[in-house]
Amino acid sequence: MALLAPVFIDTSQTGGDIPFTGPSANSWLGTDHLGRNVLPQLLVGGREIIVVAMTIAVVVTSLAAILGTTAALRPRLGVLIERTVDGAMLVPPILAIMLVLLSWPAGGTVGLVLVAVLVGTPYSARVFAAAAGGVAATGYVEVAVAGGESLPYLVTREILPNIRDTTLTQLGLRFVEAMYLVSTAAFLQLPASLGESNWALMVRENSAGILLNPWAVLAPAIALAVVAMSLTLAAGSVRRQASVG
C-alpha cells in the first residue's frame, strides 16, 4: 500500500484546516503542522524510504554474500575482509552518512545509498564468510575444487545455495538497518530527494504539536516500525518454510 498510494493520492490537494486538530470524521488522524489531513500524508510518505532501504538491503546482501563466500574459499581475502570490518566498525554509519552528504550535498539519494552500502557490506560479509566456511570444507566442494571448477561456479553453485538461511536472515537484518539509516537521514533532511512528506520528516515537523495531535507523530513512527518488522518476519517465515522443505 505504501508503494502504490502515491499513484492514487494527490497530497497537494489536501490542507486548509487548522494545524494539529485531533481526529475527526473528515480527518481520521487529525491534521499536521500545515493543517493537512495526516492520513493521506501517511499513506504516501513511505514509498521513498522503503524503496531506498530495500535497495540498500539487496545491494549489501548481494555484495556481502559474494565477498563472504569468496573469502571462505580464498583465506587471504578473508583476512582482508576482517581488517576492513575492524576499520569500518570504528565509524558509526550515521556519522559516515552525515560527513559524506554534508560535504557532498549534490549526492542526494545516490550518495546515501553508496555510503550505506560501503558501511554495511563489510560486517555482513564477515557473517557470510563464517557461514560459508563450514560449507567450503565439505567433501563435495573439495571435489569441485579438485575438478578445476572456477571461483564464480563454486560461489554461485556450491556455496550460496547451501546458505540460504543466512542470506534470508541477512536480508531482513540489513533492511531493518537500512530503514534506520534512511529514516535518520530523512529526519535530518540530508538527502532532500527523499520527498517532502516522508514518514521521518513527518515525525520531525509535527513533533512541536504532539500534545495537540499525537497521531501526527505516532502514526508515521508506528508505520516505520511496522514496515521494518514486517520484512524481518516475512524473511523468517520464508527461511523456516525453506528449512522444512
Secondary structure as UniProt FT lines:
FT   TURN            2..4
FT   HELIX           5..8
FT   HELIX           11..13
FT   TURN            19..20
FT   TURN            28..29
FT   TURN            33..34
FT   HELIX           38..44
FT   TURN            45..46
FT   HELIX           47..73
FT   HELIX           75..88
FT   TURN            89..90
FT   HELIX           93..103
FT   HELIX           105..107
FT   HELIX           108..136
FT   HELIX           139..146
FT   TURN            147..148
FT   HELIX           151..153
FT   HELIX           154..159
FT   HELIX           160..163
FT   HELIX           164..187
FT   TURN            188..189
FT   HELIX           192..194
FT   HELIX           199..206
FT   HELIX           207..209
FT   TURN            210..212
FT   HELIX           215..244
//
